Amino acid sequence: MPKQFIQEFIQKESSAGILLIFVTILALFLQNSGFSTHYAGFLHTPVEVRFGDLQIAKPLLLWVNDGLMAVFFFLIGLEVKREVMEGHLSSLSQITLPGIAAVGGMVVPALVFIWFNQGAEFAMNGWAIPTATDIAFALGILSLLGPRVPISLKIFLMALAIIDDLGAIVIIALFYTSELSMLSIIIAGISLVVLFTMNRLDVAKKAAYIIVGVILWVSVLKSGVHATLAGVALAFMIPLHSKDSEGKSFSMLKQMEYDLHYWVAFLILPLFAFVNAGVDLGDISLEEMAGPVPLGIMAGLFIGKQVGVFGFSWIAIKLGIASLPSEANWKQLYGVSVLTGIGFTMSLFVDSLAYNDTKLYHYADKLAILLGSFLSAIVGYLILKMATKR
């Protein structure tokens, strides 16, 4: 993959990560000030789309979580497909270390959460919350160190986070699906068949894929399967190489990925953070923060992530299965492992699925995500700063 593309990708994600920090602070301020009523009113603004008997009526919060996040997952799907076909996940040697690290970064945090919450049936729904990594936020922190961090470590973090996102997609599909509507599933299946046929026939019209993709999203939304998975399924059907009407070769997948990156990085993710990070701090007690769910989330993100990522990486490297990223040392690898504990947007998203945005924990679960993520960001940054030379 061209070096320019990698640097541009990292630059976008880094800027978006820094923007997420400011948006989160703004949401916290609004929720805990005299503007809280206006903030709540904004989140619950009713938005309705009707086409004959087909009606989708949701508050703005759910349009962001179910609609705009489907676009985010569509972008993830495009990135995964490109990386697998010709990028940093296209060969066994390239995928080995980030793949093993990603598995450790999902298994260990989940076990930490389960250890804190064993025996509590509803609380156990949140076992996947600390398994996520926010690539934008993590790369944003990494960018603060500039060229002192080798590009190989940034690529390692990027590949790990993409595999992590793919794992989150599988988890959502398997464990966070409600009662199913067979009619909607059949329509979704037909949409996928149409998309696959278009791909094999080398249809090179973006509009055609988008129209069928919207039908797919609506049917998945109505089926009981989480609507964001429609974005991933659509992405896998987008052709990597196509020919236009004049016979010239182009990559529809790369064009769509490039066009969407700015919208996702600077609108969709910040808006998602804004509507989900507004935690009412006055409604949380120290006793609630010491509960098994918040402790499981914080410990899973800050301890489980670094132990899983660094531990599995260390074992793989010592066994000769993988090698340390070029120009990087063990301290730098450990610092990046700590940064993977920044769950933030992805953890907030899984939290909304696990607990259906109920206020059973009085925002303590969401505050635990913020604290675990910020602690991972600060400690990871300090370790990397001490481990690198100017």
N, C-alpha and C positions, 0 to 999 in steps of 0.2 A: 504494500500500500504506500502511495506517495507520502513522504514526510510532511509535505505542506498540508495534506488533508488531516493528518494526525494532530498537528499543531493547531490547526483551525478548530478542530473538534474540541480539543482540550481548552482552547481559549474561550469558546462559547460556553462550555460547561462551567468553567471557572467563574466567568462573569455572572452566569446565572446563579451559581452557588452563593456568591457575595450578595446578589440581589435578594435571595431567599432569606438571608439574615435580617435585612432591613424590613422586609415584608412581615416576617414573623414578629419582630419587635413592634411594628405598627399594629398588628392584630392584637397582641397582648395589651398594648396601650389602650386601644379602643374598647376592648372587652372589660378592662379594669378602670375605666374612667366614666365621666358623665355621658360619653358617647355610646355606652353599651347597648342602650335601647335601639339606637340607629343602626348599630352593627348587627344586632340580632334581626332587626327588620330587613336589612340587606340580605342576610343569609336565607331568610324565609320568604323572600319575594316570590310570589307564585308565577310560574312560567308554564304556559300550556301550548301544545301544538296539536292541531286536530286536522285529520284528513278523512272526511266521511265519518264512518263509525270508529275509525282508529284514532285513539286519543292518548296522548302522553302528557300528563299534568304532574309536575314536580316542583318543589321549592328550588330556588337557585342553587342552594348547597348541593342537592342531588344531581342537578344538571351538570355541575362541575365534576362531581365524583363519578357519575355514570357516563356522562357525555364527553366532556373535555378530556377526562383521563383515558377514555378509549382512544383518543387521538395520540395521547402520550404513549400508550401501549402499542399503538400502530407504529410509532417511530421506533420503539424498542424492537418490535418485530422486524422492521426494515434493517436496523443495525445488526441484529442477530443473524439474519439471513446473509447480509453482505459479509460479515465477519467469518461466517462458516464457509461461504463459497469462495472467498478470495482474500480474506483479511487475517486477523491475528488468531482466529479460531479454525483456520483452514487446514492445519496440519497437527499431527499428534504432538510434535515437539513444542509447538507454540501454545497449545491448549493445556498441556499437562500441568504446569505449575499453577496458573490461575484457576484451572478446573479443580484441582485437589484443594487449593486454598478456599475456593468458594464452597465446596462441600463441607469443609471444616467450619467455615463461617456461617453455615446454616445449621449444622447438626449440634455443635456445642452450645450456641445461644438458646436453641430450642430445649436442650436438656437442662440448661440452667433455669429457664422459666418453669419447666415441668417440675423440677426439684422444689421450687418455691411454692408451687400451686397444686401439688399432687393431692387428690381427694376432693378438690373443688371443681365440680363438673362444668359450671358455666365459665368460671375463670379460665379453665383449660382451653377454651376457645381461642385464647390469645397467644397460644404457644408459638405462632409464626411471626408475631410482632417484632421480636428482636433479631430475626433472621435476615432482615433487609439492609441494603446499603444504598444511601442516596448518592449517586455518582456525581451529580452537579455540586452538591455541598462539599463532598470529599475532595473533588478536583479543585474546587474553589479555595479550600484551605491549602492544598498542595501548591497552587499557583502563587500563593503569598511568598513562597521561598524562591520563586523564580528559577533560574538556570542551575541553582545549587543542587536541585534534585534531578538525577539523570532521567532522560526521556524513557528509558527502559522501565523505570518504576511507575511512571505515569501510565505507560501502556499496560503494565501488569495490573494496576488499579482499575483501569478502564475495562480490560478484559474480564477481570474478576467481577466487577459490578454488573457487566452485561450478563454473565453466566448466573449471577445472583438474581438478576431480574427475571431470567428465564426460569429459575427455580421458583420464584414468587408466582409466576404465571401458572406453573404446574400446581403449586399449592392452592392457589385460588380456585382453579378448575376442579381439584379433587376434594377440597375440604370446606369451601365457602360457597357451595351451591345449594339453593333452596329447592322447594318442590318444583318439579319440572312440568311444563306444558308441552305435550307431544306435538300438537299442531304447530307451535312456534319452532320447535326443534326440527320438524320436517321442513318448514320453510327455510330455516337456517341451513339445513343440509343441502337443499336445492340451490340456495345461493352460493354455497361453497363449490358445488358441482359446476355451476355456471362460471364462476371465477376460475376454476381449474381449467375448464375447457377454453376460456378466453386466453389463459396463459399458454396452453399448448398450441393454440391457433395463432399465437404471436400477435394478439390484438394490442395495438400500440396507442390506444386512446385512454388517457388518464380518466376522462369523464366517465367512460364506461365502467371502469373499476370502482370509481367513487359512488356512482348510482347504485350498483349492485351491493357495494359495501354498506351504504346507508340502510338498504333493505335487510342486509345481514345483521347490522347493529340493532335495528328495531326488533327483529325476530328473536335475537339472543336476549335483548332486554326483557321481552315478554315471556321468555322461556323459563326463567328461573336461574339460568346460568348467568354469572356476572357479565354485564355488557362490555366491560373492558377487554374480555377475551376475543370479542369480535374484531377488535383492532389488530390483535396479534394474528388471527386467522387470515384477515385480509392482507396483512403485510407479507405473509408467506406465499401469497398468490401473485404478488406483484413481480413481473419478470425483471431479472437483472439486466439482460441484454435484449434490445428490441431494434426494429428498423422502422423509420418513419415512412411517409408516403413517397418520398424521393429515394428510398432505398439506403439512406444513411443510417449507420449504427449509432445508437445512443442507449444510455442506461436509465430506464424509467425509475427504477428503484433508487438510484443515487440522486436523481433529480428531485424526487419526492422527499427523500431524506434531507437533502440540502435545503429545500424550500420550507420544510416543517421545523427544522432545528431552531430557527429564531423564534417562531411562534410558540413552540413548546418551552424553550428555555426562558423566554422573556415575557410570556403571557400566561400560558396554561399552568406551569408549575408554580409561579408566584401567586397566581389566583387561587390555586389549590391550597397553598400554604396559608394564604390570607384567610380563607373561609374555614380552615380546619385547625389553625394554630391559636385561635382566640380562646385561651384557657382562662377561666374565672379563678384567679388566684385567691380571692377572698373566700371562696367556697371550699377550699382545701385545707385540711388540718395536717399537722405533723403525724398524727396517728394514722390518718388515711394514707399518707405517703410511705408509712412504714408497713403497709399492708402487703400481702404476698404478690398481688398483681403488679403494683408499681415497683417493688423490689425486684421481681422477676424480670421486668422490662429493663430497668436500669442496669442490673447485674448482667443480663443477657447481652445488652448492647456494649457496655463498657468492658466487661470481663470476658464474657463468652465469645464475643467477636474476635478480640485480639488473641485469645488462647486458641480458638479454632483455626483462624487464618494463619497465624505464625506457627503454631504447633504442627499443623498438617504440612505447611510449607517446609519446615525444618526437617521433618521426617522424610518427606519426598526428596529433598536435596541430599540429606545424609545417606539415603539408600541408593542414590544415583539415578533415581527416576526422573528428576528434573534438576535444573541448575539455577543458581542465584542470578537474578537479572544483571545484565552487563553493567559495569561501572558502579554497581550498588554494593553496599556492605550490609552486614546483619542488622546493625542498629537502624539503618534506613528502612529495611524490610519490616522491622518491628514497628517503627513509627507509622508506616503505611498500614500495617495490620491494625493498629489502634484506630486509625482514621476510618476503617471499615465499620466501626461502631457507630458512625453517623447514619442512623436509620432515617430519621426525619420524615420526608414526604412519603416514602414507601412504607415506613412503619405506621405513620398516621393513617395511610390508606388501608393497610391490613387491619389496623385497630378499628376503623369504621365498619369493616366487614365482620370482624370477630364479635364485637359488642353492639352492632347495629346502631351506633351513635347514642346508646342509652347513657344516661347520667348516673348509672349505678355506682360508679366510682368517683363521682363528683369531680370529673376532669383529672383525677390523680393519675389515671393511665396515660393521658395525653401529656401531662406535665412530666411524667417519668420518661417519655420518649424525648421530649425537649432536653431534659437534664442529662440523660444518658448520651444523647447526640452531642450536646455542647461540651460535655466533659471529655468525650472521645476526641472532639475537634481540638480542644485546647491542649490536652496531654499529647496527642499525636503531633501537633504542630511543634510543641516544645522539644519533643524527642528528635524530630527531624531537623530542627534548627541546631540542636547540639551535635547531631550526628553528621552534619554536612559542613563543608568548608566553602567559604566565599570563592 
